[in-house]
């Protein structure tokens, strides 16, 4: 009996040794199989064999390709092939917007997503919940360049946090650099004509707008001058043209933003008491005919600026590029200048900040090379910009105005202070403290415009004028202005938002414009808030609070 037991034990031991040997062999094979190459663990390591990756490509409206080039074969794809030995094959191509989003939805529904694609945050969460995309935590750590990491870090962690779920980095976001403060852009030649000083406060501005209304410095005819143009959406579109955000922020109002009060409760900025007060102020200006009388129906504010009918509007640092460049082409004497309007006149303002992550790039879970995404971001947003800025094929693309949207992967990563940094670099080049050849591609082209402007500032071309006014005047003012940022706490889309948000936005727009134009009294705001809450607002507030708690 003991002998039989011994045989059994020997058999078991032999089997155990056999299994251990097989297991050890498999672990060894697995270790060899997963021993990563330099290309897989460094930002700029080049693959020995060409890595072909599929892409969901969102296409620009007018790419202006040179003959023979397309979305799979162009200056950018050839640069990436040369530097990293990677080549895109587009799974689908669609125009940016609804057409592209439909393609993405279809790919997700079939379970066959491309290796790399761009999505919004709602879709990102859907992909995470369905375990369809790769965890990029390790790939980012190993294959994002130091500068790319610095860029993301400049947002105080907010950008990458938007793409992180349960401690795992599930996407790389394109970043949205600081674009505030917006300024009051005003006809300086009109200010001079009416004999007034530059504005610094709302009271100053009201006096100037009143003079524009009464004295008609643009010779438009009695009652035809528009002192101040404002969009009928009133406010809440970060860094956009024709918003009244500057005025509303002076009252502590931040429309369309999700914020927390002093007690930590979430609220929607458009429903605050401060917003009611700001709307009442705008209604008073409208009644005084200081605001465009056609605000409720005007679709083309730009035309009033170009034809010399409008005297002022609020807009970002780049307003000279559009629409003021067109205005200068019509009237070279139209002297538009930017000013900061603050509550105390000291130039210090408060403004809400924007979503630091404008879009998200993901990698299919089963793709063999998830590190390809941080490598692409490092190549296109770091090496090309800061080292290979003289790469002739892409320089030629810039000169020919080939849309940068032709890049196979459109991820854009930059410092939060990119606009201010641009001003500093160009100013140093103009002052002779920096070799212009060291400027990146975009800055160098603007440096040339600014230099040409300074050669004959009294008779610049519209392009020279707009380049100088945006980069050296507007961006400088942005650089020097003291801004206290108010950070929204939520940028996503809840369950109820998908069904109710469009109607709530319409309700808001209609209520605000009725109050401003005097169709309804200021107290109608209370009716709007009550209706907003009862038709979905309250449930959405609860859902926002729930999602914030989960994050």
DRENZA-975742 format. One line per 10 residues: number of its first residue (from 1); their letters; for each residue x negated, y negated, z negated of N, C-alpha, C. Coordinates in steps of 0.1 Angstrom, whole numbers. Layout:
N
NUM> A> X Y Z X Y Z X Y Z; ...;
***
This chain:
551
1> XXXXXXXXXX> -8 12 0 0 0 0 -9 -12 0; -19 -12 -8 -28 -23 -9 -35 -25 4; -38 -14 11 -44 -15 24 -35 -22 34; -22 -19 34 -13 -25 43 -12 -40 40; -12 -43 27 -11 -57 23 -24 -64 29; -35 -57 27 -48 -64 32 -47 -66 47; -41 -56 54 -40 -58 69 -31 -71 72; -20 -71 64 -11 -83 66 -18 -96 63; -26 -96 52 -33 -108 49 -43 -112 59; -50 -102 64 -60 -104 74 -54 -110 86;
11> XXXXXXXXXX> -42 -104 90 -35 -108 101 -31 -123 100; -26 -126 88 -21 -140 86 -33 -149 86; -44 -145 80 -56 -154 80 -61 -156 95; -61 -144 102 -65 -145 116 -57 -155 124; -43 -153 122 -34 -162 129 -36 -177 125; -39 -178 112 -41 -192 107 -53 -198 113; -64 -190 114 -76 -195 120 -74 -198 135; -66 -189 141 -63 -191 155 -56 -204 157; -45 -207 149 -37 -219 150 -46 -231 147; -54 -229 136 -63 -241 132 -72 -244 144;
21> XXXXXXXXXX> -78 -233 150 -87 -236 161 -80 -243 172; -68 -238 176 -60 -244 186 -57 -258 183; -53 -261 170 -49 -274 166 -61 -283 167; -73 -278 162 -85 -286 162 -89 -290 176; -87 -280 186 -90 -282 200 -81 -293 206; -68 -292 202 -58 -301 208 -61 -315 202; -65 -316 189 -68 -329 183 -80 -335 190; -90 -326 193 -102 -331 200 -99 -336 213; -90 -328 221 -86 -332 234 -79 -345 233; -70 -346 223 -62 -358 222 -71 -370 219;
31> XXXXXXXXXX> -81 -368 210 -91 -379 207 -98 -384 219; -102 -374 228 -109 -377 240 -100 -385 250; -88 -379 250 -77 -385 259 -75 -400 256; -75 -403 243 -71 -416 238 -83 -425 235; -95 -421 238 -106 -429 236 -105 -441 247; -103 -453 242 -100 -464 250 -113 -470 256; -111 -474 268 -122 -481 276 -124 -495 272; -134 -501 276 -136 -516 274 -125 -524 280; -120 -520 292 -110 -527 298 -97 -527 290; -95 -516 282 -83 -515 274 -84 -521 260;
41> XXXXXXXXXX> -96 -526 257 -97 -532 243 -103 -546 243; -105 -552 255 -110 -565 255 -102 -574 265; -102 -587 263 -94 -596 272 -98 -595 286; -111 -595 289 -115 -596 303 -122 -584 309; -121 -573 301 -127 -560 307 -120 -556 319; -127 -552 329 -122 -549 342 -120 -534 344; -108 -530 348 -105 -515 349 -113 -509 361; -118 -497 359 -126 -490 369 -117 -487 381; -105 -482 379 -96 -480 389 -84 -490 389; -79 -493 401 -69 -504 401 -57 -499 394;
51> XXXXXXXXXX> -52 -508 385 -40 -505 377 -28 -512 384; -19 -505 389 -7 -510 396 4 -511 386; 10 -522 384 21 -524 375 33 -530 382; 45 -525 378 57 -531 384 62 -543 377; 68 -552 384 72 -565 378 87 -568 382; 94 -573 372 107 -580 376 104 -594 378; 104 -599 390 98 -612 394 109 -622 395; 109 -633 387 118 -644 389 111 -654 398; 118 -658 409 111 -665 420 116 -680 419; 106 -689 423 110 -703 424 118 -706 436;
61> XXXXXXXXXX> 124 -718 437 132 -721 448 125 -723 461; 113 -729 461 106 -732 473 91 -730 471; 86 -717 472 72 -714 469 62 -720 478; 65 -723 491 56 -729 500 43 -721 502; 45 -708 504 34 -699 506 26 -703 519; 13 -702 519 5 -703 532 9 -690 540; 7 -691 553 11 -680 562 4 -667 558; 11 -657 556 6 -644 553 7 -640 538; 9 -650 530 10 -648 515 24 -645 511; 26 -638 500 39 -635 494 37 -633 480;
71> XXXXXXXXXX> 48 -628 473 47 -626 458 38 -615 454; 34 -606 463 25 -595 459 11 -597 464; 9 -607 473 -4 -610 479 -5 -625 480; -12 -631 470 -14 -645 471 -26 -649 463; -29 -662 462 -42 -666 455 -43 -661 441; -31 -660 434 -31 -656 420 -33 -641 419; -26 -633 427 -27 -618 427 -41 -614 431; -47 -621 440 -61 -618 445 -71 -621 434; -68 -632 427 -77 -635 415 -76 -625 404; -64 -620 401 -62 -610 391 -68 -597 395;
81> XXXXXXXXXX> -67 -593 408 -73 -581 413 -89 -582 412; -94 -594 415 -108 -596 415 -114 -595 400; -106 -601 391 -111 -602 378 -108 -590 369; -96 -584 370 -92 -574 361 -90 -560 369; -89 -561 382 -86 -549 390 -72 -544 387; -62 -554 387 -48 -551 385 -40 -556 397; -29 -549 401 -21 -553 412 -6 -551 409; 1 -562 411 16 -561 409 23 -555 421; 33 -547 418 43 -543 428 56 -547 422; 64 -555 429 76 -561 424 88 -551 425;
91> XXXXXXXXXX> 93 -547 413 104 -538 413 117 -545 418; 118 -558 415 128 -566 421 124 -581 421; 130 -588 430 127 -603 430 140 -610 431; 142 -621 423 154 -628 423 151 -642 418; 159 -651 423 158 -665 419 160 -667 404; 152 -676 398 153 -679 384 167 -683 381; 173 -678 370 186 -681 366 195 -669 366; 208 -671 370 218 -661 370 214 -649 378; 208 -652 390 205 -640 399 195 -631 393; 185 -637 386 174 -629 379 180 -622 367;
101> XXXXXXXXXX> 188 -629 359 194 -623 348 203 -611 351; 210 -611 362 218 -600 367 209 -588 370; 198 -591 376 188 -580 380 183 -573 367; 180 -581 357 175 -576 344 186 -568 338; 198 -573 337 209 -565 331 211 -552 338; 210 -552 352 212 -539 359 201 -529 356; 189 -534 355 177 -525 352 179 -519 338; 183 -527 329 185 -522 315 197 -511 315; 207 -514 322 219 -505 323 215 -492 328; 206 -492 338 202 -479 344 191 -472 337;
111> XXXXXXXXXX> 185 -479 327 174 -474 319 161 -474 327; 160 -481 338 148 -481 346 143 -496 347; 136 -500 337 131 -514 337 117 -513 342; 113 -525 348 99 -525 354 89 -525 342; 76 -523 346 65 -523 336 64 -536 328; 66 -547 335 65 -560 329 77 -569 334; 84 -576 325 94 -585 330 97 -596 319; 103 -607 323 107 -618 315 121 -616 311; 124 -619 298 138 -618 293 140 -630 283; 153 -632 280 156 -642 269 156 -634 256;
121> XXXXXXXXXX> 158 -642 245 157 -635 232 168 -625 229; 180 -628 234 191 -619 232 188 -606 238; 183 -606 251 179 -594 258 168 -587 251; 158 -595 246 147 -589 239 152 -581 227; 161 -586 219 166 -579 208 173 -566 212; 180 -567 224 187 -555 229 177 -544 233; 166 -548 239 156 -539 243 149 -533 231; 147 -541 220 141 -535 208 151 -525 201; 163 -529 201 173 -520 194 174 -507 201; 172 -507 215 173 -495 223 160 -488 225;
131> XXXXXXXXXX> 150 -493 218 136 -486 219 131 -485 233; 132 -495 241 128 -495 255 115 -502 258; 110 -509 248 97 -517 251 86 -513 241; 74 -516 246 62 -513 238 59 -522 227; 54 -517 216 49 -525 205 35 -530 209; 34 -544 210 22 -550 215 12 -555 204; 15 -551 191 7 -556 180 -8 -553 182; -11 -541 185 -25 -537 186 -31 -543 199; -23 -542 210 -28 -547 223 -31 -562 222; -23 -570 215 -25 -584 213 -37 -586 205;
141> XXXXXXXXXX> -39 -579 194 -51 -581 186 -64 -579 193; -64 -568 202 -76 -565 209 -78 -572 222; -67 -575 229 -69 -580 243 -64 -594 245; -59 -601 235 -57 -616 237 -70 -623 233; -73 -633 241 -86 -640 239 -84 -649 226; -96 -653 221 -96 -661 209 -88 -674 212; -89 -680 223 -82 -692 226 -67 -690 227; -63 -679 233 -48 -676 233 -43 -675 219; -50 -668 211 -46 -667 197 -45 -681 190; -55 -689 193 -55 -703 187 -42 -710 192;
151> XXXXXXXXXX> -39 -709 205 -27 -715 210 -15 -711 203; -13 -698 201 -1 -693 194 -1 -698 180; -13 -698 174 -14 -702 160 -11 -717 158; -13 -725 169 -10 -739 168 5 -742 165; 14 -732 166 28 -734 164 31 -729 149; 21 -727 141 23 -724 127 30 -710 126; 28 -701 135 33 -688 134 47 -687 140; 54 -698 143 68 -698 147 70 -691 161; 61 -693 170 62 -687 183 62 -672 183; 52 -666 177 51 -651 176 61 -645 167;
161> XXXXXXXXXX> 65 -653 157 76 -648 148 89 -645 156; 91 -653 166 103 -652 174 103 -639 182; 91 -633 184 90 -621 191 86 -609 182; 87 -610 169 83 -600 160 96 -594 153; 96 -581 153 107 -573 147 101 -563 137; 105 -563 125 101 -553 115 85 -553 115; 79 -564 116 65 -565 115 57 -561 128; 65 -558 139 59 -554 151 61 -565 162; 50 -568 169 51 -578 180 56 -571 192; 68 -574 196 75 -567 207 75 -574 220;
171> XXXXXXXXXX> 69 -586 221 69 -594 233 58 -605 231; 54 -611 243 46 -623 242 55 -634 248; 57 -645 240 65 -656 245 57 -666 253; 64 -672 262 59 -685 268 61 -695 257; 51 -704 255 53 -714 245 58 -727 251; 65 -735 242 70 -748 247 63 -759 238; 54 -766 244 46 -776 237 55 -788 232; 49 -795 222 57 -807 217 60 -816 229; 72 -821 229 76 -830 240 84 -842 234; 82 -845 221 88 -856 215 76 -864 208;
181> XXXXXXXXXX> 79 -877 206 91 -884 207 95 -887 222; 108 -888 224 112 -895 237 112 -910 234; 111 -917 244 110 -932 243 122 -939 249; 123 -952 245 131 -961 253 123 -966 265; 127 -962 277 121 -967 289 130 -979 293; 124 -991 295 131 -1003 297 124 -1012 308; 132 -1019 315 126 -1028 325 119 -1040 318; 106 -1040 317 98 -1050 311 100 -1063 319; 101 -1062 332 103 -1075 340 116 -1081 337; 126 -1073 333 139 -1079 329 138 -1086 315;
191> XXXXXXXXXX> 130 -1079 306 128 -1085 293 121 -1099 294; 111 -1099 303 104 -1112 305 113 -1122 312; 122 -1118 320 131 -1127 327 141 -1133 317; 145 -1126 307 155 -1131 298 148 -1138 286; 134 -1138 286 126 -1145 276 127 -1139 262; 126 -1125 261 127 -1119 248 114 -1110 246; 113 -1107 233 101 -1099 229 104 -1084 230; 94 -1075 230 96 -1061 231 104 -1056 219; 112 -1046 221 121 -1041 210 113 -1031 201; 117 -1031 188 112 -1021 179 123 -1014 170;
201> XXXXXXXXXX> 134 -1021 169 145 -1016 161 158 -1016 169; 168 -1010 164 181 -1010 171 187 -1024 172; 184 -1032 162 189 -1046 163 182 -1053 174; 169 -1051 176 161 -1057 187 167 -1053 200; 169 -1040 201 174 -1034 214 188 -1040 217; 197 -1041 207 210 -1046 209 210 -1060 215; 201 -1069 210 199 -1082 215 195 -1082 230; 185 -1073 233 180 -1073 246 191 -1068 256; 198 -1057 252 209 -1052 261 220 -1062 263; 222 -1070 252 233 -1080 254 228 -1091 264;
211> XXXXXXXXXX> 215 -1094 264 210 -1104 274 210 -1098 288; 207 -1085 289 208 -1078 302 223 -1079 307; 232 -1077 298 247 -1078 302 251 -1092 306; 246 -1102 299 251 -1115 301 243 -1123 312; 230 -1121 313 222 -1129 321 218 -1122 335; 222 -1109 336 220 -1102 349 206 -1104 355; 195 -1100 348 182 -1102 353 179 -1094 366; 187 -1084 369 185 -1076 381 193 -1081 393; 200 -1092 391 208 -1098 402 218 -1088 408; 224 -1081 400 234 -1071 405 248 -1077 406;
221> XXXXXXXXXX> 250 -1089 401 263 -1095 401 270 -1093 388; 279 -1102 384 285 -1102 371 292 -1089 368; 289 -1083 357 295 -1071 352 291 -1058 359; 281 -1059 368 276 -1047 375 263 -1042 370; 256 -1049 361 244 -1044 355 248 -1034 344; 240 -1023 343 242 -1013 332 231 -1015 322; 233 -1021 311 222 -1023 301 215 -1010 297; 223 -1000 293 217 -987 288 225 -976 294; 218 -966 300 224 -954 306 222 -943 296; 233 -935 293 233 -924 285 241 -913 292;
231> XXXXXXXXXX> 237 -900 291 244 -889 296 257 -887 289; 267 -881 296 280 -879 289 279 -867 280; 268 -860 280 266 -849 270 260 -855 257; 257 -868 257 254 -876 245 240 -872 239; 239 -860 234 226 -856 227 225 -841 225; 213 -837 220 211 -823 216 203 -815 226; 198 -821 237 189 -814 247 175 -819 245; 167 -811 239 154 -815 235 145 -821 246; 140 -833 243 130 -839 253 136 -842 266; 149 -844 268 155 -845 281 157 -860 284;
241> XXXXXXXXXX> 161 -862 297 164 -876 301 178 -879 296; 180 -892 293 193 -899 291 201 -894 279; 194 -887 270 200 -884 257 200 -895 247; 209 -895 238 209 -905 227 203 -900 214; 195 -890 215 189 -884 203 181 -894 195; 173 -903 202 166 -913 194 174 -921 185; 186 -926 190 195 -934 182 201 -925 171; 206 -913 175 213 -905 165 204 -900 153; 191 -898 156 181 -894 146 179 -905 136; 181 -918 140 179 -929 130 190 -927 119;
251> XXXXXXXXXX> 202 -921 123 213 -919 114 212 -906 106; 201 -898 110 200 -885 104 208 -874 111; 212 -877 124 220 -868 131 212 -860 141; 214 -847 142 206 -838 151 216 -829 158; 223 -833 168 234 -825 174 229 -813 181; 237 -803 181 235 -790 187 223 -782 181; 219 -786 169 208 -779 162 214 -771 150; 208 -759 147 212 -752 136 202 -755 125; 207 -761 114 198 -766 103 203 -761 89; 195 -764 79 198 -760 65 199 -773 57;
261> XXXXXXXXXX> 210 -774 49 211 -785 40 202 -784 28; 203 -793 18 194 -793 7 196 -781 -2; 208 -775 -1 211 -763 -9 208 -750 -2; 202 -751 10 198 -739 17 209 -733 26; 221 -741 27 232 -736 35 230 -740 50; 233 -730 59 232 -733 73 244 -742 78; 241 -751 86 252 -759 92 248 -763 106; 258 -766 114 256 -770 128 255 -785 129; 244 -791 134 242 -805 134 253 -814 140; 260 -809 149 270 -817 156 282 -819 147;
271> XXXXXXXXXX> 283 -812 136 295 -813 127 292 -821 115; 280 -827 114 276 -834 101 282 -848 100; 283 -853 88 288 -867 86 279 -877 93; 266 -874 94 256 -883 100 259 -884 115; 264 -873 121 267 -874 135 280 -883 137; 289 -882 128 301 -890 129 297 -905 129; 287 -908 120 283 -922 118 276 -927 131; 267 -918 137 260 -922 149 270 -924 161; 280 -915 162 290 -917 173 297 -930 171; 300 -934 159 307 -947 156 298 -958 161;
281> XXXXXXXXXX> 285 -957 159 276 -968 163 276 -969 178; 275 -957 185 275 -957 200 288 -963 205; 299 -959 198 312 -964 202 313 -980 202; 306 -985 192 306 -1000 190 298 -1006 202; 287 -1000 206 279 -1005 217 287 -1003 230; 294 -993 232 302 -991 244 313 -1002 244; 319 -1005 233 329 -1015 233 324 -1029 237; 311 -1031 233 304 -1043 236 299 -1043 251; 301 -1033 258 297 -1031 272 281 -1031 273; 275 -1025 263 261 -1023 264 257 -1009 270;
291> XXXXXXXXXX> 266 -1000 270 264 -987 275 272 -985 288; 267 -978 297 273 -975 310 288 -973 309; 296 -982 315 311 -980 314 316 -968 321; 308 -962 330 312 -949 336 306 -937 330; 301 -938 318 294 -927 311 303 -914 312; 316 -915 311 324 -903 310 325 -895 323; 322 -902 335 324 -896 348 311 -896 356; 301 -903 352 289 -905 361 280 -892 361; 278 -887 373 270 -875 375 255 -878 379; 253 -890 384 241 -893 390 235 -906 384;
301> XXXXXXXXXX> 230 -905 372 224 -916 365 212 -921 373; 204 -911 378 192 -915 385 194 -926 396; 205 -925 403 207 -935 414 208 -949 408; 214 -951 396 215 -964 391 201 -970 387; 192 -961 384 178 -965 380 171 -968 393; 172 -960 403 165 -962 416 170 -975 423; 183 -978 422 188 -989 430 188 -1002 422; 182 -1002 409 179 -1014 402 191 -1019 394; 201 -1010 392 213 -1014 385 212 -1012 370; 203 -1003 365 202 -999 351 189 -1005 345;
311> XXXXXXXXXX> 191 -1010 332 179 -1016 326 172 -1008 316; 178 -997 311 171 -990 300 177 -976 299; 170 -966 294 174 -953 291 164 -947 282; 168 -936 275 159 -928 267 154 -916 275; 141 -913 274 135 -902 281 121 -899 277; 116 -887 281 103 -882 277 91 -890 284; 79 -886 280 67 -892 285 66 -890 300; 72 -880 306 70 -877 320 80 -884 329; 89 -893 323 99 -900 331 93 -908 343; 81 -913 342 76 -920 354 74 -911 366;
321> XXXXXXXXXX> 72 -898 364 71 -889 375 85 -887 381; 96 -887 373 109 -886 378 119 -891 367; 127 -901 369 130 -907 383 123 -920 386; 114 -925 377 109 -938 379 99 -939 391; 93 -928 395 85 -929 407 94 -933 419; 106 -927 420 115 -931 431 119 -945 430; 121 -950 418 125 -964 416 114 -974 421; 102 -970 419 90 -978 423 89 -978 438; 93 -967 445 93 -967 459 103 -976 465; 114 -979 458 124 -988 463 120 -1002 460;
331> XXXXXXXXXX> 115 -1004 447 112 -1018 443 99 -1017 435; 88 -1021 441 75 -1020 434 73 -1030 422; 83 -1039 421 82 -1048 410 90 -1043 398; 96 -1032 399 104 -1026 388 94 -1021 377; 92 -1029 367 81 -1026 357 87 -1019 345; 88 -1006 346 94 -998 335 83 -995 325; 86 -997 312 76 -995 301 83 -987 290; 75 -980 282 81 -972 271 79 -979 257; 89 -977 249 88 -983 235 94 -973 225; 89 -973 213 94 -965 202 105 -974 195;
341> XXXXXXXXXX> 117 -969 193 127 -975 186 129 -967 173; 126 -974 161 127 -967 149 136 -975 139; 140 -968 128 149 -974 119 144 -987 112; 131 -986 108 125 -998 101 116 -1006 110; 115 -1002 123 106 -1010 132 91 -1007 130; 88 -997 122 74 -994 120 68 -984 129; 76 -979 138 72 -969 148 72 -955 143; 76 -953 131 77 -939 125 91 -934 127; 92 -922 133 105 -917 136 107 -902 131; 119 -898 131 122 -884 128 129 -878 141;
351> XXXXXXXXXX> 125 -865 144 130 -859 155 131 -844 153; 141 -837 158 142 -823 157 132 -816 167; 127 -805 163 117 -798 171 124 -788 179; 117 -783 189 124 -774 199 120 -759 196; 127 -750 202 123 -736 202 109 -734 207; 100 -729 199 86 -728 203 84 -717 213; 94 -708 215 92 -697 224 104 -699 235; 100 -703 247 110 -706 257 115 -693 264; 107 -683 265 111 -671 272 101 -660 267; 105 -647 270 97 -636 264 93 -626 275;
361> XXXXXXXXXX> 81 -621 274 76 -611 284 74 -598 277; 79 -588 282 79 -575 276 72 -564 285; 68 -553 278 62 -542 286 71 -529 283; 73 -522 294 81 -510 293 74 -500 283; 81 -493 275 76 -485 264 66 -474 269; 69 -468 279 61 -456 284 50 -460 293; 48 -473 296 38 -478 305 24 -475 298; 15 -470 306 2 -465 301 -7 -476 296; -5 -488 301 -14 -499 297 -7 -511 292; -1 -510 280 6 -522 274 -3 -534 272;
371> XXXXXXXXXX> -16 -531 271 -26 -542 269 -27 -551 281; -21 -547 292 -22 -555 304 -15 -569 302; -5 -570 294 2 -583 292 -7 -593 285; -13 -590 273 -22 -600 267 -34 -603 276; -38 -593 284 -49 -596 293 -45 -606 304; -33 -604 309 -28 -614 320 -27 -628 314; -21 -628 301 -20 -641 295 -33 -648 293; -43 -640 289 -56 -646 286 -63 -650 299; -61 -643 310 -67 -646 323 -61 -659 329; -48 -659 329 -41 -670 336 -40 -683 327;
381> XXXXXXXXXX> -39 -681 314 -37 -693 305 -49 -698 298; -60 -690 299 -73 -693 293 -84 -694 303; -88 -683 308 -100 -682 317 -98 -691 329; -87 -690 336 -84 -697 348 -84 -712 345; -78 -716 334 -76 -730 330 -89 -736 325; -97 -729 317 -108 -735 310 -122 -731 316; -122 -721 324 -135 -716 329 -135 -716 345; -125 -710 350 -124 -709 365 -116 -719 372; -115 -731 366 -107 -742 371 -111 -747 385; -123 -743 390 -127 -747 403 -125 -735 413;
391> XXXXXXXXXX> -118 -725 409 -116 -713 418 -108 -718 430; -115 -719 441 -111 -726 453 -98 -722 459; -94 -709 460 -81 -705 465 -70 -711 457; -71 -712 444 -60 -717 436 -60 -733 436; -72 -738 437 -74 -753 439 -66 -757 452; -68 -749 462 -62 -752 475 -47 -751 474; -42 -741 466 -27 -740 463 -22 -752 457; -29 -758 447 -25 -770 440 -24 -781 449; -34 -783 458 -34 -794 468 -23 -793 477; -19 -780 481 -8 -778 490 6 -778 483;
401> XXXXXXXXXX> 6 -780 470 18 -780 462 26 -767 463; 18 -756 463 24 -743 462 29 -741 448; 41 -737 446 47 -736 433 40 -726 424; 36 -730 412 29 -721 403 38 -709 399; 51 -709 402 60 -698 399 57 -686 408; 47 -687 417 44 -676 426 35 -666 418; 30 -670 406 22 -661 398 30 -648 396; 23 -636 396 31 -624 394 38 -623 381; 31 -628 370 37 -629 357 36 -644 353; 48 -649 350 48 -664 348 46 -669 334;
411> XXXXXXXXXX> 40 -660 325 38 -664 312 30 -677 311; 34 -686 302 27 -699 301 25 -701 286; 12 -700 282 8 -702 268 -1 -715 267; 3 -723 258 -5 -736 256 -5 -740 241; -13 -749 238 -13 -755 225 0 -763 223; 4 -764 210 16 -772 207 14 -787 210; 1 -791 210 -3 -804 212 -8 -807 226; -4 -799 235 -9 -799 249 -8 -813 255; 3 -820 254 5 -833 260 -5 -843 254; -6 -843 241 -16 -853 235 -30 -849 239;
421> XXXXXXXXXX> -33 -836 239 -46 -832 243 -50 -836 257; -40 -835 266 -42 -840 280 -46 -854 280; -38 -863 273 -42 -877 272 -56 -879 268; -60 -872 257 -73 -874 252 -84 -870 262; -82 -859 269 -92 -855 279 -93 -865 290; -82 -869 296 -82 -878 307 -88 -892 303; -85 -896 291 -90 -909 286 -106 -908 285; -110 -897 279 -125 -895 278 -132 -895 292; -125 -889 301 -131 -888 315 -132 -902 321; -121 -910 319 -121 -924 324 -131 -933 317;
431> XXXXXXXXXX> -133 -930 304 -143 -938 296 -157 -933 298; -159 -923 306 -173 -918 309 -178 -909 298; -170 -904 289 -174 -896 278 -172 -881 281; -167 -878 292 -165 -864 296 -166 -863 311; -174 -854 316 -175 -852 330 -162 -848 336; -156 -855 346 -143 -852 352 -143 -837 357; -155 -832 362 -155 -819 367 -152 -808 357; -153 -812 344 -150 -803 333 -135 -802 330; -127 -811 336 -112 -811 334 -106 -799 341; -95 -794 335 -89 -783 341 -81 -788 354;
441> XXXXXXXXXX> -76 -779 362 -70 -782 375 -60 -793 374; -50 -792 365 -39 -801 364 -44 -815 359; -53 -815 349 -58 -827 343 -66 -835 354; -74 -827 362 -83 -834 371 -74 -841 382; -64 -835 387 -55 -842 397 -49 -854 391; -45 -854 378 -40 -866 372 -50 -877 369; -62 -872 366 -74 -881 364 -76 -889 377; -76 -883 388 -78 -890 401 -67 -901 403; -55 -897 400 -44 -907 401 -46 -919 392; -50 -916 379 -52 -927 370 -64 -935 374;
451> XXXXXXXXXX> -75 -929 379 -87 -937 383 -83 -946 395; -75 -941 404 -71 -949 416 -62 -960 411; -54 -958 401 -45 -969 396 -54 -980 390; -64 -976 383 -73 -986 376 -81 -994 386; -83 -989 398 -90 -997 408 -82 -1009 413; -69 -1007 413 -60 -1018 418 -47 -1018 410; -47 -1021 397 -35 -1020 389 -24 -1029 393; -27 -1040 401 -17 -1049 405 -9 -1044 417; -15 -1035 425 -8 -1030 437 -10 -1015 438; -6 -1008 428 -8 -993 429 3 -987 438;
461> XXXXXXXXXX> 0 -975 443 11 -967 450 20 -962 439; 32 -958 443 41 -952 433 35 -940 426; 28 -931 434 22 -920 427 11 -923 418; 3 -933 421 -7 -938 412 -1 -944 399; 9 -952 401 16 -958 390 22 -948 381; 29 -938 387 36 -928 378 26 -919 371; 15 -916 378 5 -908 371 -1 -915 359; -4 -928 361 -10 -936 350 0 -938 339; 12 -942 342 22 -945 332 26 -933 324; 27 -921 330 31 -909 323 19 -904 314;
471> XXXXXXXXXX> 7 -903 320 -4 -896 313 -12 -906 304; -13 -918 308 -21 -928 300 -13 -938 292; -1 -939 295 8 -948 287 18 -940 279; 26 -932 286 36 -924 278 30 -914 269; 20 -906 274 14 -896 266 6 -902 255; 0 -914 257 -7 -921 246 2 -925 235; 14 -930 239 24 -934 229 29 -922 221; 30 -911 228 34 -899 221 23 -895 211; 11 -896 215 -1 -892 207 -2 -901 195; 2 -914 196 0 -923 185 12 -924 175;
481> XXXXXXXXXX> 23 -919 180 35 -921 172 36 -911 160; 40 -916 148 41 -908 137 55 -902 137; 56 -888 138 68 -881 140 70 -871 128; 81 -872 121 84 -862 111 94 -852 118; 89 -840 119 97 -830 126 108 -824 117; 119 -822 122 130 -814 116 132 -801 123; 128 -790 117 128 -777 123 141 -770 123; 148 -768 134 160 -759 134 157 -745 129; 166 -738 124 164 -725 117 168 -714 126; 175 -717 138 180 -706 146 181 -711 160;
491> XXXXXXXXXX> 177 -702 170 177 -705 184 184 -694 192; 189 -684 186 194 -672 193 209 -673 197; 215 -662 199 229 -661 203 236 -650 195; 245 -653 187 252 -643 179 263 -636 187; 269 -626 181 280 -618 188 291 -627 193; 296 -636 184 307 -644 187 303 -655 197; 291 -659 197 287 -670 206 289 -665 221; 286 -653 223 288 -648 237 302 -650 242; 312 -650 233 326 -651 238 331 -665 236; 326 -673 226 332 -685 222 324 -698 224;
501> XXXXXXXXXX> 311 -696 226 302 -708 226 305 -718 238; 308 -713 249 311 -721 261 323 -730 257; 333 -725 252 345 -733 248 342 -743 237; 334 -738 227 331 -748 217 322 -759 222; 313 -756 231 305 -767 237 314 -777 244; 323 -772 252 333 -780 259 341 -789 249; 345 -783 239 353 -790 228 344 -802 223; 332 -799 220 322 -809 215 320 -820 224; 317 -817 237 314 -827 247 326 -836 249; 338 -830 249 350 -838 251 353 -847 239;
511> XXXXXXXXXX> 351 -842 227 354 -850 215 344 -862 214; 331 -859 217 321 -869 215 323 -880 225; 326 -877 238 328 -887 248 341 -895 246; 351 -889 240 363 -896 237 361 -906 226; 353 -902 216 350 -912 205 341 -923 210; 331 -920 218 322 -931 223 329 -941 231; 338 -936 240 344 -945 250 357 -951 244; 360 -948 231 372 -954 225 385 -948 228; 385 -937 235 398 -930 238 404 -925 226; 395 -921 216 399 -917 203 392 -925 192;
521> XXXXXXXXXX> 398 -927 181 390 -935 170 379 -926 164; 370 -932 157 359 -925 151 364 -913 142; 375 -915 135 380 -905 126 385 -893 133; 386 -893 146 390 -882 154 379 -871 153; 367 -875 149 356 -866 146 360 -855 136; 368 -859 126 372 -849 116 382 -839 122; 390 -843 131 399 -833 139 390 -824 147; 380 -829 153 371 -821 161 364 -810 152; 359 -814 141 352 -805 132 362 -794 127; 374 -798 123 384 -788 119 387 -778 130;
531> XXXXXXXXXX> 389 -783 142 392 -774 153 380 -765 156; 368 -771 156 356 -763 159 355 -752 149; 357 -754 136 356 -744 126 366 -733 128; 379 -737 131 390 -727 131 390 -719 144; 383 -724 155 383 -717 167 370 -709 170; 363 -706 159 351 -698 161 339 -703 154; 339 -716 150 327 -721 144 323 -715 131; 333 -713 123 330 -708 109 324 -694 110; 330 -685 119 325 -672 120 311 -672 126; 308 -681 135 295 -682 141 285 -686 130;
541> XXXXXXXXXX> 288 -696 122 280 -700 111 276 -688 102; 286 -680 99 284 -668 91 274 -658 98; 276 -657 111 267 -648 118 253 -653 119; 251 -666 121 238 -672 121 231 -670 107; 239 -672 96 233 -669 83 229 -655 82; 237 -646 87 234 -631 86 221 -628 94; 220 -634 106 208 -631 114 195 -637 108; 197 -649 102 185 -655 95 181 -646 83; 190 -641 76 187 -632 64 180 -620 69; 184 -614 80 178 -602 86 164 -605 90;
551> X> 161 -617 96 148 -620 100 138 -622 88;
***
